[in-house]
Amino acid sequence: MEDTHFWEPFGSDGIAKIRYTAGAIVTEDDARKSVAELFALTSGRRAVVFVDIRKAKSVSREARAVFGEAANRYAALALLAGSLPTQVIANFFIGLSRPKVPTQMFTDEEKALTWLRRYVA
Amino acid sequence: MNAEDDRLGPVIRIITSIAKGDLHPEFPDIANDPEIEAIVLGLRMLAEELVASRAELDGRTAELEILNKGLLRLSDLSNLLLSCDTSAEAYVVLGRSAREMYGELSGAVYLYGASRDVVELVTSWGDLPVANSFPPADCWALRRGRVHHVSASGTELACRHTVEGDLSSAMCVPMLAQGEALGVLHLVGAPALGDRVFTPLAERLAVAAAEACALALATIRLREKLADQSLRDSLTGLYNRRYAEETLLREIGRAKREASALSVVMLDLDHFKRLNDEFGHDAGDTALREATTVLVESVRTSDVVSRVGGEEFLLILPGASIESAGQKIDKVREKVKALELFYRGHRLPPLTFSAGAASFPANGVTPEALLRAADSALYEAKHAGRDRTVLAGA
C-alpha cells in the first residue's frame, strides 16, 4: 500500500506535522496507520498536531471517525486546507466529529502554526 | 440549456437521487471546477452521514423494539407472579415465562434452600444440561452479588456450576429482593450462537427480570409464611383448630364423593395439669413437644395432626376405618409411654394419653357430629381410668 501521507521530523517547535500527498484517498486503514504513527512519534503524549490536507482528494467516513476519536487524545489540532473541496472536508470533520480539544481549520500554514504554538506545553 | 445548467447538472442529479431516498447515487469525478467538486464532495459526505445515521437509527429502533417486547413480557410476568398464591405456582409461571422470554437459550432458576448452604433448581428450560443444585460459592454472581457473564470466546472465569468444557456463553444474574439474594437466574446460549446472545440490552432485561421475579417470590413467600403462621400452633408447630376444622370439612366431602373411610381421633394427655403444677409450665411444654414428635412420626403424610387445646390433639385420618385408627393410636400410646422425659435434670413421670375415635359416616356426617362423637369417646376413656382408646359406638 502506497503511503498517502508523511510525517515531518518532530522538531523543536513541539508540533507533530503530517502532510497528505497529492490525490490521497484516505481510508480507515490509512487513518489508523497515521494515528498509530503519531502516538509512536510523540511517545503517547498529548500532542499538538498539524494536518495538511491541501493535496488530499477525499477522506472516507470511517477514516473521519478514526481521526475524530484520536483527536480527543491530542492537545490541539489544526487542519490546513486549500481548495474548496479540502475546506469542505475539514469543515465536515470539525462539524461532525466535534473534537473535545481545540480544533480549527486554516488556509494559511503560518497562521495555523502560530495558533498551535499556544498549546505547546 | 445554458452553460450554467451544464455545470450544475451533476449536482442536481445527486440531490434528486438523494431526495428520492437513494443515498448511494453516482458521485462523478469533477475536475477543473473546484466549486462543483466541493459541492459534490460535500453531498457525498452528507449522504455517507445519512447512511450511517439511518443504520444507527435502524439499530436503535430494533433495540427499542426488543426492549419494548421484553418490558411487556416482564410486565406480564410480574402480574402473573403477583397473582400466584403459592411458590409452587410461581415456579410454574416462572418456567413458562422464561421459556417465552429466552426461547433461544437454555436456562434455569435456582433458589436458596432453607439452610442457605445450597441453591436448588426450581425450573429449567432448553436443551443444555443444568445442575440440579450447587453450593452458592460455585456461582460468581451469588458470590459477588452482581451479574457474571462468560463469553464463548472470552477468558472470564466460568461458574463451577456450569457444565465444564462447554463453549457456550453464559450469564448468571443474582435474584435480589430487598437487598437479599433469593437465588440466581442462569442463562446459557448454545455454542453456535457465540457471543451475540448477551448484548448489554439483554443483560439489562435479564437483571430486570431477575429482580421482578425475586420481588414477587419474596412477596409470595412472605404471604405463605403469614398464612402458615395463622394456621399453626407456635409451641408445637402443629396445625391449629381452625385448620383442623377446615380440613375435616374438606375430607368429609372427599369421603362422601369417593365413598371412602375417614376417622378422627381426639387425644388428651393424662394428668397434664399435675405435670404443670409439679414441674412447671416449661416442663409441660417439653412434654407437649415430645408427644407431638411421636405423633407426627407415627402417622402418614396424608394424616393431619393438630393441637386443638392446651393438651388436646385432633388427628384426621383419611381412608382409615375406626378399628385401624384405634390400632394406630394404641401403637402411638405405647411409644409415648416409653418416652423418657427429662426437664432440668429431673425425670418426668411417664406420659400417657386418653383417646376417643369416631368415623364417618357411622358416627356422624358433619364435622360437628363427628367431633362430638370423638369427644364423647374420649370422655369415656378418661372415666374408664385413662391411658386408653375408646371407639365411638363400640
Contacts between the chains, C-beta under 8 A, distances in Angstrom:
chain1	res1	chain2	res2	distance
A	58	B	41	6.7
A	58	B	44	7.8
A	60	B	48	7.8
A	61	B	45	7.1
A	61	B	48	4.2
A	61	B	49	6.8
A	61	B	52	6.2
A	83	B	34	5.1
A	83	B	37	7.7
A	83	B	38	7.4
A	84	B	34	4.5
A	84	B	35	5.9
A	84	B	37	7.0
A	84	B	38	3.6
A	85	B	34	6.4
A	85	B	37	4.9
A	85	B	38	4.5
A	85	B	41	4.7
A	87	B	38	7.0
A	88	B	38	4.7
A	88	B	41	5.2
A	88	B	42	4.6
A	88	B	45	7.3
A	89	B	41	6.9
A	89	B	45	7.6
A	92	B	42	7.2
A	92	B	45	5.0
A	96	B	49	6.4
